[in-house]
């Protein structure tokens, strides 16, 4: 009688054993590759390249990172004396500093009139429509400029970063007078 090769139980056993040994070999290979990468330093530190907080701090203290500079803020005002209901344009500029982020914060200190915005580079202040019983009102507008500067430098195999926060406050006096 002619038998088909898959109907022989001995051949089926050998094929199953071969398949099991193939999967076992593949599993062992994957484990070995992961182990090699883990011990060679991929994804973390190893015995040849230990990293600790004290090493990082010492390197940062020894490094000379360029300072961001002084904050030079100027404000342009279209007029300082206005009639009730008139508008004044205020524009801020920051010079001489390399900043990753520049934040403008305009404050209406005395509360007379209204500001068009509180965080733009240029704003408009509108004087109050009436003065009440007084002949003049003085408005104090304050601008707080904050610059966040991140300096990154690469020296040999060390990456150094330094974050500096600079701030300056300017006051603008505006006067509202009767006609």
Secondary structure, DSSP 4 states (H G I P E B T S, - for coil): ----GGG-HHHHHHHHHHHHHHHHHHHHHHHHHHHHHHHHTTTS--TTS---HHHHHHHHHH--PPP----EEEEEES-SEEETT-EEEEEEEEES---SEEEEEEEESS--SEES-SSSSEEEEE--S--TTSSEEEEEEEEEEEEEEEEEEEETTEEEEEEEEEEEEEEEEEEEE--
